[in-house]
Amino acid sequence: QVQLVESGGGLVQAGGSLRLSCVASGSIFRGSAMGWFRQAPGKQRELVAFIVNGGSTNYADSVKGRFTISRDNAKNMVYLQMNSLKLEDTAVYYCNRPGARERVDYWGKGTLVTVSS
């Protein structure tokens, strides 16, 4: 059974923090790099961070120094700690493999993050 379930989103003031969580089925997670994507209103989905199975990480310039991705291989979970949130971080956030394709691969429902002024 393929599964990607994101949680932890919400409404937060600019400068605040949120921690997102994602539980994935083993068929997606095990041995794979995992990433967090986001899709803002009217924009394409973009990859903001990913972590390989060994723990190395990579971040988009827009979130570098503010977001931290981590994973728990024993629980098939990926996390995204988001600090110093900005208005432009408002989006629906999704987890998936970094190479996941639109309309081809499975995607979860995402979790909405809204940053207010």
C-alpha positions as a Markdown table, in Angstrom:
| # | Residue | x | y | z |
|---|---|---|---|---|
| 1 | Gln | 0.0 | 0.0 | 0.0 |
| 2 | Val | 1.5 | 3.3 | -1.1 |
| 3 | Gln | 1.2 | 6.0 | 1.5 |
| 4 | Leu | 2.4 | 9.5 | 2.1 |
| 5 | Val | 0.7 | 11.4 | 4.9 |
| 6 | Glu | 1.9 | 14.9 | 5.8 |
| 7 | Ser | 0.9 | 16.8 | 9.0 |
| 8 | Gly | 1.9 | 19.7 | 11.2 |
| 9 | Gly | 0.9 | 22.6 | 9.1 |
| 10 | Gly | -1.1 | 25.5 | 10.5 |
| 11 | Leu | -1.3 | 29.3 | 10.9 |
| 12 | Val | 1.8 | 31.0 | 12.2 |
| 13 | Gln | 3.0 | 34.6 | 12.4 |
| 14 | Ala | 6.0 | 35.7 | 10.5 |
| 15 | Gly | 9.1 | 34.9 | 12.4 |
| 16 | Gly | 7.5 | 31.8 | 14.0 |
| 17 | Ser | 8.3 | 28.1 | 13.7 |
| 18 | Leu | 6.5 | 25.0 | 12.6 |
| 19 | Arg | 7.6 | 21.3 | 12.4 |
| 20 | Leu | 6.1 | 19.2 | 9.6 |
| 21 | Ser | 6.0 | 15.4 | 9.7 |
| 22 | Cys | 5.5 | 12.9 | 7.0 |
| 23 | Val | 5.0 | 9.1 | 7.3 |
| 24 | Ala | 5.7 | 7.1 | 4.1 |
| 25 | Ser | 5.1 | 3.6 | 3.2 |
| 26 | Gly | 8.2 | 1.4 | 3.0 |
| 27 | Ser | 7.9 | 1.0 | -0.7 |
| 28 | Ile | 8.5 | 4.8 | -1.1 |
| 29 | Phe | 10.8 | 5.5 | 1.8 |
| 30 | Arg | 13.1 | 2.5 | 2.3 |
| 31 | Gly | 16.6 | 3.3 | 0.9 |
| 32 | Ser | 15.4 | 6.4 | -0.9 |
| 33 | Ala | 16.2 | 10.0 | -0.7 |
| 34 | Met | 13.2 | 11.9 | 0.6 |
| 35 | Gly | 12.2 | 15.5 | 0.1 |
| 36 | Trp | 9.8 | 18.3 | 1.0 |
| 37 | Phe | 8.1 | 20.2 | -1.7 |
| 38 | Arg | 5.8 | 23.1 | -1.6 |
| 39 | Gln | 3.2 | 24.7 | -3.8 |
| 40 | Ala | 2.1 | 28.3 | -3.3 |
| 41 | Pro | -1.1 | 29.6 | -4.8 |
| 42 | Gly | -0.8 | 30.0 | -8.5 |
| 43 | Lys | 2.7 | 28.5 | -8.6 |
| 44 | Gln | 4.3 | 25.2 | -9.6 |
| 45 | Arg | 5.3 | 22.7 | -7.0 |
| 46 | Glu | 9.0 | 23.2 | -6.0 |
| 47 | Leu | 11.5 | 21.1 | -4.1 |
| 48 | Val | 12.7 | 22.9 | -1.0 |
| 49 | Ala | 14.8 | 20.3 | 0.8 |
| 50 | Phe | 15.9 | 16.7 | 0.5 |
| 51 | Ile | 17.8 | 14.2 | 2.5 |
| 52 | Val | 19.5 | 11.1 | 1.3 |
| 53 | Asn | 19.4 | 7.8 | 3.1 |
| 54 | Gly | 22.8 | 8.4 | 4.7 |
| 55 | Gly | 21.7 | 11.7 | 6.1 |
| 56 | Ser | 23.2 | 14.3 | 3.8 |
| 57 | Thr | 20.9 | 17.2 | 3.1 |
| 58 | Asn | 20.3 | 19.8 | 0.4 |
| 59 | Tyr | 18.2 | 23.0 | 0.5 |
| 60 | Ala | 16.8 | 25.5 | -1.9 |
| 61 | Asp | 18.4 | 28.9 | -1.5 |
| 62 | Ser | 15.1 | 30.4 | -0.4 |
| 63 | Val | 15.0 | 28.2 | 2.8 |
| 64 | Lys | 18.7 | 27.6 | 3.5 |
| 65 | Gly | 19.6 | 28.5 | 7.0 |
| 66 | Arg | 15.9 | 28.5 | 8.2 |
| 67 | Phe | 14.6 | 25.0 | 7.4 |
| 68 | Thr | 16.1 | 21.7 | 8.6 |
| 69 | Ile | 15.1 | 18.4 | 7.1 |
| 70 | Ser | 15.6 | 15.1 | 9.0 |
| 71 | Arg | 14.5 | 11.5 | 8.8 |
| 72 | Asp | 13.9 | 8.5 | 11.1 |
| 73 | Asn | 14.5 | 5.4 | 9.1 |
| 74 | Ala | 13.1 | 3.1 | 11.8 |
| 75 | Lys | 9.7 | 4.9 | 11.5 |
| 76 | Asn | 9.7 | 5.7 | 7.8 |
| 77 | Met | 9.3 | 9.4 | 8.7 |
| 78 | Val | 10.6 | 12.6 | 7.4 |
| 79 | Tyr | 10.5 | 15.9 | 9.2 |
| 80 | Leu | 10.9 | 19.6 | 8.2 |
| 81 | Gln | 11.7 | 22.1 | 11.0 |
| 82 | Met | 10.8 | 25.5 | 9.7 |
| 83 | Asn | 12.1 | 28.6 | 11.6 |
| 84 | Ser | 12.0 | 32.3 | 10.9 |
| 85 | Leu | 9.0 | 31.8 | 8.7 |
| 86 | Lys | 8.2 | 34.4 | 6.1 |
| 87 | Leu | 5.0 | 35.4 | 4.3 |
| 88 | Glu | 6.4 | 33.8 | 1.1 |
| 89 | Asp | 6.6 | 30.4 | 2.8 |
| 90 | Thr | 2.9 | 30.2 | 2.7 |
| 91 | Ala | 2.1 | 27.0 | 0.7 |
| 92 | Val | 0.9 | 23.5 | 0.8 |
| 93 | Tyr | 3.8 | 21.3 | 1.7 |
| 94 | Tyr | 4.3 | 17.7 | 0.4 |
| 95 | Cys | 6.8 | 15.0 | 1.0 |
| 96 | Asn | 8.0 | 12.6 | -1.6 |
| 97 | Arg | 11.1 | 11.3 | -3.4 |
| 98 | Pro | 13.0 | 14.2 | -4.9 |
| 99 | Gly | 12.4 | 12.8 | -8.4 |
| 100 | Ala | 8.7 | 12.3 | -8.0 |
| 101 | Arg | 6.7 | 13.4 | -11.1 |
| 102 | Glu | 3.5 | 15.4 | -11.4 |
| 103 | Arg | 0.5 | 13.3 | -12.5 |
| 104 | Val | 2.6 | 10.2 | -12.7 |
| 105 | Asp | 3.8 | 9.3 | -9.2 |
| 106 | Tyr | 1.7 | 9.1 | -6.1 |
| 107 | Trp | 1.3 | 12.3 | -3.9 |
| 108 | Gly | -0.2 | 12.8 | -0.6 |
| 109 | Lys | -2.7 | 15.5 | 0.3 |
| 110 | Gly | -0.1 | 17.8 | 1.8 |
| 111 | Thr | -0.3 | 20.1 | 4.8 |
| 112 | Leu | -1.1 | 23.8 | 4.6 |
| 113 | Val | 1.2 | 26.3 | 6.1 |
| 114 | Thr | 0.0 | 29.9 | 6.3 |
| 115 | Val | 2.3 | 32.6 | 7.5 |
| 116 | Ser | 0.6 | 35.8 | 8.5 |
| 117 | Ser | 2.0 | 39.3 | 9.2 |
